[in-house]
Amino acid sequence: MRITKLGHACVRVEHDGGVLVVDPGVFTDAAAALDGAGAVLLTHEHPDHYLAEHLRLSDAPVVTIEAVAARIREDAPDVAERLVVVAPGERFTAAGLPVRAVGERHAVIHPELPRIDNSGYVVTCGDQRVYHPGDALTPPGEPVDVLLCPVSAPWLKAAEAIDFAREVGAPRVLAIHDRVYSEAGLDIVDGHLRRFLEPAGSAYTRLPDGADL
């Protein structure tokens, strides 16, 4: 299995010839992310996770929930021809890899703002499972080997990221959603996550864009 970090919340998962891309949003080098992609997964409609023009760089199926599909039908009818709509808890195959949709709602940004829909995804690569939660702290409901953990967001405190990663209990924790803070701020968050997760048996990593796990 190969996981490549490609900007903010976008990762590229490759296994046994399958190439699956999750959330190629505005901070993503979309050409690198989508080259040879067999399928694209979208967790929700925010532009740091979804950008219609990026999806036009590939002819791969776009797999997502109905709320995002409705947005794509409005923004990009040409892309909508490739939509595959999934529901919370549904198991499906994308780019030849087994996937399960997890959760239904975006994390709370502010109580007075309406919450949008969000789905995370557990991707199975042989005997390894990778979990991308999107913009939520919803546990995957099963053991996973790699947690893609949000570390900076308007809806997130460092303590919440730590507790989420502890609850999931994955042996490897890879930081995502990291364009909100400066490098100095991320260094502080990295230190906190390592301090709390590594004694619990979770190896924490934050990769630069383009690097592999």
C-alpha positions in Angstrom: 0.0 0.0 0.0 1.2 3.5 -0.8 -0.4 6.7 0.6 0.7 10.0 -0.9 -0.2 13.4 0.7 -1.2 15.8 -2.0 -2.2 19.0 -0.2 -4.4 19.7 2.8 -7.0 16.9 3.0 -6.2 15.2 -0.3 -4.5 11.8 -0.3 -3.8 9.2 -3.0 -4.1 5.6 -2.0 -2.5 2.9 -4.3 -2.7 -0.8 -3.8 -2.5 -3.8 -6.1 -2.9 -1.6 -9.2 -5.8 0.4 -7.8 -5.5 4.2 -7.5 -8.0 6.0 -5.3 -8.0 9.8 -4.7 -9.8 11.4 -1.8 -10.8 15.1 -1.7 -8.7 16.9 -4.3 -9.7 20.4 -3.3 -8.4 23.9 -3.8 -5.0 23.3 -2.0 -4.3 20.2 -4.1 -1.9 19.7 -7.0 -4.7 18.1 -8.9 -2.7 17.0 -11.9 -0.4 15.0 -9.8 -3.3 13.7 -7.6 -5.5 12.6 -10.4 -3.0 11.1 -12.8 -4.1 7.5 -13.4 -6.8 7.7 -10.8 -9.3 4.8 -10.9 -11.9 6.7 -8.8 -12.3 9.9 -6.7 -14.0 10.0 -3.3 -15.4 13.2 -2.0 -16.3 13.6 1.7 -18.2 16.9 1.4 -18.8 20.0 -0.6 -16.4 22.6 0.9 -13.8 23.9 -1.7 -10.8 22.7 0.3 -12.2 19.2 -0.4 -14.1 19.6 -3.7 -13.4 21.7 -6.8 -15.3 20.9 -10.0 -12.4 22.0 -12.3 -10.1 19.5 -10.6 -12.5 16.7 -11.3 -12.4 17.6 -15.0 -8.7 16.6 -15.1 -9.7 12.9 -15.0 -12.5 10.7 -16.4 -12.6 8.5 -13.3 -15.9 7.8 -11.5 -16.6 10.3 -8.7 -18.0 8.6 -5.7 -19.8 10.7 -3.0 -22.9 11.3 -1.0 -26.1 12.7 -2.3 -25.6 16.2 -0.9 -22.3 16.6 -2.8 -23.7 14.9 -5.9 -26.5 17.6 -6.0 -23.9 20.3 -5.8 -21.9 18.7 -8.7 -25.0 18.4 -10.8 -25.5 22.1 -10.4 -21.8 23.1 -10.8 -20.6 20.7 -13.4 -23.2 18.7 -15.3 -20.4 17.1 -17.4 -18.8 15.7 -14.3 -22.2 14.6 -13.0 -22.3 12.0 -15.7 -19.6 10.1 -13.8 -21.3 10.3 -10.4 -21.7 7.3 -8.1 -23.9 8.1 -5.1 -23.4 6.2 -1.8 -25.2 6.3 1.5 -23.9 6.2 5.1 -22.7 2.8 6.1 -22.8 1.5 2.5 -20.0 -0.9 1.3 -18.8 -0.5 -2.3 -15.8 -0.9 -4.5 -13.9 2.0 -6.0 -10.8 1.6 -8.1 -10.9 -2.1 -7.3 -10.6 -1.4 -3.5 -13.3 -2.2 -0.9 -14.6 1.0 0.7 -17.2 1.7 3.4 -18.9 5.1 3.9 -18.8 6.4 7.6 -20.9 9.1 9.2 -23.4 11.6 8.0 -22.6 15.2 9.3 -19.8 17.7 9.2 -18.4 18.8 12.5 -19.9 21.9 14.2 -18.2 25.1 13.1 -20.6 27.3 15.1 -24.0 26.4 16.6 -25.7 29.1 14.5 -24.4 27.7 11.2 -26.3 24.9 9.5 -24.3 21.6 9.4 -23.8 20.1 6.0 -23.5 16.4 5.2 -20.1 14.7 5.4 -19.0 11.1 4.9 -15.7 9.6 5.8 -14.4 6.4 4.1 -12.6 3.3 5.3 -10.5 1.9 2.4 -9.3 -1.6 2.6 -5.9 -2.4 0.9 -5.3 -6.1 1.4 -4.9 -6.6 5.1 -4.6 -2.9 5.8 -7.4 -0.4 6.4 -7.1 3.4 5.9 -9.7 5.8 7.4 -10.3 9.4 6.0 -13.0 11.0 8.1 -13.4 14.2 6.1 -14.4 17.1 8.3 -15.7 15.2 11.2 -14.5 13.3 14.2 -16.7 10.2 13.7 -15.1 7.0 14.7 -14.8 4.4 11.9 -16.6 1.7 13.8 -13.9 -0.9 13.2 -10.2 -1.2 13.7 -8.1 0.6 11.2 -4.3 0.6 10.5 -3.9 4.2 9.3 -6.0 7.1 10.5 -5.8 10.3 8.4 -6.4 12.8 11.2 -7.4 16.4 10.8 -5.1 18.6 12.8 -6.2 22.2 12.0 -9.6 23.6 11.2 -12.1 26.3 12.3 -14.1 23.5 13.9 -11.2 21.8 15.7 -9.2 22.1 18.9 -5.9 20.2 19.4 -7.5 18.4 22.4 -10.2 17.1 20.1 -7.8 15.8 17.5 -5.8 14.0 20.2 -8.9 12.4 21.8 -10.2 11.4 18.3 -6.9 9.7 17.4 -6.8 8.0 20.8 -10.4 6.7 20.4 -9.6 5.3 16.9 -6.4 3.8 18.2 -4.7 3.2 14.8 -1.1 2.2 14.9 -0.3 4.9 12.3 -1.7 8.4 12.4 -1.1 10.6 9.4 -1.9 14.3 9.7 -4.3 15.9 7.1 -6.3 19.1 6.9 -3.2 21.1 7.8 -3.4 24.3 5.7 -5.2 26.3 8.3 -2.2 26.9 10.6 1.2 28.4 9.9 4.2 26.0 10.0 4.9 27.4 13.5 1.4 26.6 14.6 1.6 23.1 13.1 4.9 22.4 14.9 3.0 23.1 18.2 0.2 20.8 17.2 2.6 18.1 16.0 4.3 18.2 19.4 1.1 17.8 21.3 -0.1 14.9 19.1 3.2 13.1 19.4 3.3 13.7 23.2 -0.1 12.0 23.7 -0.3 9.5 20.9 3.1 7.8 20.8 3.0 6.6 24.4 -0.4 5.0 23.5 1.3 3.1 20.6 0.3 5.3 17.7 3.1 6.6 15.5 2.3 10.2 14.3 3.5 11.6 11.0 2.8 14.9 9.1 4.1 14.6 5.6 5.0 17.4 3.2 3.0 17.6 0.0 4.0 14.9 -2.5 5.6 12.6 0.1 4.5 9.0 0.6 3.7 6.9 3.6 
